[in-house]
């Protein structure tokens, strides 16, 4: 009985370590994307504004189309 408890505790700890590694990788990816977007917006503000407008327009069209169904 005690052996199974140790096995379960080991598996839980292994899962926590994997989750922590995965979350750290995700945070690094988000930080990298944020840095890229910040640089892009500073270098090309008009393109960034036009892109935001285009994404909003497409999203509005999709939502409008879905609400008609």
Buried (B, 14 or more C-beta within 10 A) or exposed (E): EEEEEEEEEEEEEEEEEEEEEEEEEEEEEEEEEEEEEEEEBEEEEEEBEEEEEEEEEEEEEEEEEEEEE
